[in-house]
Amino acid sequence: MNTHTPSARDIIGPSPLIAIENEAPPKLIVDPPLPEPLAQGRVFIQYRTENLRVLPVFGKDALEVSPRIGHIHVTVDDAPWHFVDTSGETLILVGLEPGPHKVLIELADPTHKVITSETVSFTVPDPKKPS
C-alpha cells in the first residue's frame, strides 16, 4: 500500500519568506453560505485565495511584496459602500432581513485595486414561515 503524507508545502504552498518569480495570477474561490447557520438567519461564507496572501498591509510600497499580498472588499446587496476584511477567515453576516440577498466579494491589492471578484446569491429564510 502506497500512502503519501502531503508535505507542508503541498498543503500551504510556498514559504511566504522567499520571493516568487513570475507569480501566477491571484485567484478567489468563494463557497455558498453554510446551510446550517443560514437556516437560522446567519450567513457564514467561506473563501480562500490562491497566489495571494490576505494580510492587513496597505499602500503602494506593498505592491512590491512577494509572495503577493492583498485583502477583500465585501459589498452586501449593492450597497453604496463596502467593508474591508484582512482576516482570511470565514465572513459572517448577521441581521439581514429574510429574503434574497447577494454578497460581492472582491479580491484587492494593497492599493484597493480590485483584481477579481465573486458574487454569492442566497435567501435568508423567514423564521415565521415553516420550511
N, C-alpha and C positions, 0 to 999 in steps of 0.2 A: 504494500500500500504506500503510495507516494503522497505524503502530506507536506505542504509548504506553508510555513508560517510567514505571513506577509511582514516585510521589514517596516521600520518606522517610516522610511521614505515612501514605501508603497502606499501607506495609509495617509500620511500627512503631506506628502510631496517634498520638494527640495527644501533644504535648510534656508530659513529666512536670513541667515547670516552671510550668505555668499551671493553676489550679484549674478543674475541670469542674463546671458547674452541672447538676443533675438527671442525675447519672451513671446509666447503665444498670446493671442488676443484674450482679454478677460471674458469670462462667461458668468452668467447669473442663472441659477436654477432655483425655481420657486415651486413649492408644493401647494396644493389646495389646502384650505384650513383643516385642521384636525377635526374629525367628525364629533368626537365626544364633547369637547368644550363648546363647539358650535351649537350642538343641541341644547346647551344651557345658555346660549346667547353670548358666549365669549369666543373671540376669534384668535386662534393661535396659528400663525403662518410660519412654517419653517422654510429657510432658504440656505443656499450655500453659493460660494463663488469658486471659480477656477481661475488661476493665473492672476489673482489679485487678493491681497490680504485686507480685511476690513479692520481699520485702525483709526483712532481719533487723532489723525495728523492732517493738517491742512496747509494750504499755501503753495505758491509757485515752486519753491525750492523742493517740496515733497514730490514733484513730478519726476525728479531725477532719482528717486529711491528705487532700488532693485533688490529683491523682487518688488513688483508694483504694489502700491497701496491705494486705498480709497475708502468709500463709505457708501451708504444707501440713503436715498430720499424716499419718503413714504407719503403718498397723497391718497386720501380717502374720499371717494365719491366726487371726484372732480373739484375738490375744494380749491380755492384760490391760493392756498398755502400748503406747505408740506413740512414734515419734520425730518430731521436727520438722525440716523442711527449708526453708531460705530461699534456696537457690541458684537456683531456677528452671531447673535443669539436669536432664538425664536421671537418673532414680532407678536405682541399681544395687544389686541384692541378690545376694549370693553365699552359698554354704554351705547352701542349702535342700536337704533330703532329696529324692530322686526321688519323684514322685507329684504329686497335685493340691494346689494352693495357691490362696489368694486374698489380694489386697492391697487394703485400703481406703485410698483417698487422699481426704483431707478438705481443702477449702479453708477456711481460718480467718482471722478478723480479728485485729488486733493484741492482742486480749484473749483469744485462743484460742477464741472462739465460732465454731462451725462454720457456714459459710454454705451450702455444698453439698458433695456427695461423689460419688465414682465407685468402683465395685469392679471389679477386674480379676481374672479367674479364668484359670488356666493350669496346665499339667502340666510339671514338670521331668522330663525323660526319665531312665531308668536307664541309665547308661553301660555296664552289663554286658549289657544286652539290645540286640540289633540292632533298628533302627527298622523 
